[in-house]
Amino acid sequence: MTSDAPRSTAPARRTSRIKDSTSYKVFTVVNTVALLLLCAMMLYPFIMLLAQSFSSAGAINAGKVNLFPVDFNLDTYRAVANNGSFWRSYGNTVVYTVIGTTIAMVLTTTYAFVLSKKHLRGRGLLIGIAVFTMFFNGGIVPNYVLISSLGMKNTMWAVILPPALSVFNLLVMKAFFENLPTELEEAAHIDGLSWFGIFFRITLPLSKAVIATMVLFYSVQYWNDWFGAFLYLDRTDLFPVTLFLRNLIAGASTAASEGAAASGAAVNDINANIQSVTMILILIPILCVYPFVQRYFVSGIMLGSVKG
């Protein structure tokens, strides 16, 4: 007996892949080549710096070092490793970065959470005050007088507190908070949660991407900052490592410009190698941290900058 089951009338699934147009293939090739060239341009200075750190000072000053070390040596790394001032400054930078980033994140998240509430009275004024500081500031001399009058000169707070709130980061986080579902907040109110409960138990757990991005921004800012310490610190035991490097480079430039005496040239040769080694040691922590935060970087910026 033949089966009387109805035949399927659904159209056959097409398995053929749509071919890319010639113009799209050309665009892909050009885009790939352009990005590779851009990456090479970005990596070249770092590779050259790394090669210089393992080269002799004479080869560096003679311009022989390019992508590979010349007269390979580790003597400068050993000398820097035995330099107590360098490691003290390194430790100061770690302290400034950790404490400063923590304070900055507390200020940024709480201020952004408040500004994200459209029913808040005076919200426009608070946003205006924050945006105003992006374009206008008191200047170096008034800031110096203010820090001195507050008793923060020659303390770590002079380095930590002035840059503790970035308005750009604040606006990005505010936009992110505004995109969170309002239904969650309403349900939390019905369940009896206070505003602090909503902030800590709902808003922050849903904001890991933008928080990780802001932590990266603030960490890099504090790690690379030297100008604030240059203005407000006279005690060398409080110098961050970036100011230590700045003074090292300034000392090398002074030695090079004061004469061509044999002793001066020797000092310049030594400094040429120490600068490269110091810069490599300063870069290592950021290079180690960035891969762990990078996966949050794109999503955090896009979610915080595009209004849904």
C-alpha positions in Angstrom: 0.0 0.0 0.0 1.2 3.5 -0.8 1.3 6.1 1.9 -1.2 8.8 1.7 0.7 11.2 4.0 0.7 14.8 2.7 3.9 15.9 1.1 5.7 18.9 2.7 5.1 22.1 0.8 7.8 24.1 2.5 10.4 25.5 0.2 13.7 23.7 0.0 16.4 25.3 2.2 18.9 27.2 0.2 22.4 26.2 1.1 24.3 28.3 -1.4 26.4 31.1 0.1 26.0 34.6 -1.2 29.1 35.6 -2.9 30.9 38.8 -1.9 30.9 41.4 -4.5 34.2 42.6 -6.1 34.0 46.0 -4.4 33.5 44.4 -1.0 36.5 42.1 -1.5 38.6 45.1 -2.5 37.4 47.0 0.6 38.3 44.1 2.8 41.8 43.8 1.4 42.4 47.6 1.6 41.0 47.7 5.2 43.1 44.8 6.3 46.3 46.3 4.9 45.6 49.7 6.4 44.9 48.2 9.8 48.1 46.1 9.6 50.1 49.2 8.7 48.5 51.1 11.6 49.4 48.3 14.0 53.0 48.2 12.8 53.2 52.0 13.3 51.9 51.6 16.9 54.2 48.7 17.7 57.4 50.0 16.1 58.3 52.5 18.9 57.7 50.0 21.6 59.8 47.3 19.9 62.5 49.8 19.3 62.4 50.9 23.0 62.6 47.2 24.1 65.6 46.6 21.8 67.3 49.7 23.2 66.8 48.5 26.8 68.9 45.4 26.0 71.5 47.2 24.0 74.7 49.0 25.0 74.6 52.8 25.6 77.2 53.3 22.9 75.1 51.5 20.3 72.1 53.6 21.2 73.9 56.9 20.9 75.5 55.8 17.6 72.0 55.1 16.2 72.7 51.4 15.5 69.7 50.1 17.4 66.5 49.5 15.4 64.3 46.5 15.9 66.9 44.2 17.5 69.4 44.7 20.4 73.0 45.6 19.6 75.7 44.5 22.1 73.2 42.7 24.2 73.6 43.3 28.0 71.5 43.2 31.2 73.8 45.4 33.2 71.4 48.3 33.2 68.5 46.2 34.3 70.6 45.0 37.2 71.6 48.6 38.1 68.0 49.8 38.0 66.9 46.7 40.1 69.4 47.8 42.7 68.2 51.4 42.7 66.2 52.1 45.9 64.9 55.4 44.7 63.3 53.8 41.6 61.5 51.1 43.5 60.3 53.6 46.2 58.9 55.7 43.4 57.4 52.6 41.8 55.7 51.7 45.1 54.3 55.3 45.4 52.8 55.0 41.9 51.1 51.8 42.8 49.6 53.4 46.0 48.5 56.5 44.1 46.9 54.4 41.3 45.0 52.0 43.7 43.8 54.7 46.1 43.1 57.2 43.4 41.2 54.8 41.1 39.1 53.6 44.1 38.1 57.2 45.1 37.5 58.2 41.4 35.2 55.2 40.9 33.2 56.0 44.0 32.7 59.6 43.0 32.0 58.8 39.3 29.5 56.0 39.9 27.5 57.8 42.7 27.4 61.1 40.8 26.4 59.4 37.5 23.7 57.4 39.3 22.2 60.6 40.6 22.4 62.4 37.3 20.7 59.5 35.5 17.4 60.1 37.4 15.4 62.4 35.2 12.9 63.2 38.0 15.7 64.7 40.2 15.2 68.4 40.9 18.1 70.5 39.8 19.5 67.8 37.6 20.1 70.2 34.7 22.1 72.5 37.0 24.3 69.6 38.3 25.0 68.5 34.7 25.8 72.1 33.7 28.3 72.4 36.6 30.1 69.2 35.6 30.2 70.2 31.9 31.4 73.7 32.7 34.5 72.3 34.2 35.4 70.5 31.0 36.0 73.9 29.3 37.0 76.2 32.1 39.4 75.8 35.0 41.2 78.1 37.4 44.6 77.6 35.9 47.9 76.3 37.4 48.6 79.2 39.8 45.1 79.2 41.5 45.1 75.5 41.7 48.6 75.6 43.4 47.3 78.2 45.9 44.2 76.1 46.6 46.2 72.9 47.2 48.7 74.7 49.4 45.9 76.5 51.4 44.2 73.2 52.0 47.3 71.7 53.5 47.7 69.0 50.9 51.1 70.2 49.5 53.8 67.5 49.9 51.1 64.8 50.7 49.8 62.0 48.5 46.4 63.7 48.4 47.8 66.5 46.2 48.3 63.8 43.6 45.2 61.8 44.2 42.3 64.2 44.7 42.6 66.9 42.0 42.1 64.4 39.1 39.7 62.2 41.0 36.6 63.0 38.8 36.7 63.0 35.0 33.7 64.6 33.5 34.0 62.6 30.3 33.9 59.3 32.3 31.0 60.7 34.3 28.9 61.5 31.2 29.7 58.1 29.7 28.6 56.3 32.9 25.5 58.5 33.2 24.4 57.5 29.7 25.0 53.9 30.6 22.8 54.1 33.7 20.0 55.8 31.7 19.9 52.9 29.4 19.2 50.3 32.1 15.6 49.0 32.2 13.4 51.2 34.5 11.2 48.2 35.2 13.9 46.8 37.4 14.0 49.9 39.5 10.3 50.0 39.8 10.1 46.4 40.9 12.9 47.0 43.4 10.8 49.9 44.9 7.8 47.7 45.2 10.0 45.1 47.0 11.0 47.8 49.5 14.6 48.6 48.4 15.9 52.0 49.1 18.0 54.0 46.6 21.2 52.7 48.1 19.9 49.2 47.8 19.0 49.7 44.1 22.4 51.2 43.5 24.4 48.5 45.1 22.3 45.4 44.4 20.9 46.2 40.9 22.7 49.1 39.1 26.3 48.2 39.9 26.0 44.4 39.1 24.5 45.3 35.7 27.2 47.8 34.9 30.3 45.5 35.0 31.3 46.4 31.4 31.3 50.2 31.9 32.9 50.0 35.4 35.8 47.9 34.1 36.3 50.4 31.3 36.3 53.3 33.7 38.7 51.5 36.0 41.1 51.1 33.1 40.8 54.8 32.2 41.4 56.0 35.7 44.3 53.5 36.3 46.1 54.6 33.2 45.5 58.3 34.1 47.0 57.9 37.6 49.8 55.6 36.4 51.0 58.0 33.8 50.5 61.3 35.7 53.6 63.2 36.7 52.6 66.9 36.3 50.6 67.0 39.5 53.4 65.6 41.5 55.9 67.9 39.8 53.8 70.9 40.9 52.8 69.9 44.4 55.6 67.6 45.7 59.0 68.7 46.9 59.8 65.5 48.9 61.6 62.9 46.7 60.3 60.1 48.9 56.8 60.9 47.6 57.7 61.1 43.9 55.8 58.7 41.5 57.9 56.7 39.1 56.8 58.8 36.1 58.3 61.9 37.8 61.4 59.9 38.5 61.7 59.1 34.8 61.0 62.7 33.9 63.8 63.9 36.1 66.1 61.2 34.6 65.4 62.4 31.1 65.8 66.0 32.1 69.1 65.2 33.7 70.3 63.4 30.6 69.3 66.4 28.4 71.1 68.8 30.7 74.3 66.6 30.7 74.2 66.5 26.9 73.8 70.2 26.5 76.4 71.3 29.0 79.5 70.2 27.0 81.3 67.5 25.2 83.7 66.6 28.0 84.5 63.0 28.3 82.8 62.7 31.7 79.7 64.4 30.4 79.6 62.1 27.4 79.9 59.1 29.7 77.0 60.2 31.8 74.9 60.8 28.7 75.8 57.2 27.4 74.6 55.7 30.7 71.4 57.8 30.9 70.5 56.8 27.3 70.3 53.2 28.3 68.7 53.8 31.7 65.9 55.8 30.2 64.9 52.8 27.9 65.0 50.3 30.8 63.0 52.6 33.1 60.3 53.2 30.5 60.0 49.4 29.8 59.6 48.7 33.5 56.9 51.4 33.8 55.0 50.0 30.8 54.9 46.4 32.0 52.1 46.7 34.6 49.7 48.4 32.2 50.5 45.9 29.4 49.7 43.1 31.9 46.4 44.5 33.1 45.0 45.7 29.8 44.3 42.2 28.2 42.1 41.3 31.2 40.0 44.5 30.8 40.0 44.8 27.0 37.0 42.5 26.5 34.9 45.0 28.5 36.4 48.0 26.7 34.3 48.1 23.5 31.0 47.1 25.1 31.4 49.5 27.9 32.1 52.5 25.7 29.4 51.6 23.2 26.7 51.0 25.8 27.6 54.1 27.7 27.8 56.4 24.7 24.8 55.4 22.6 21.4 56.3 23.9 18.8 53.5 23.5 
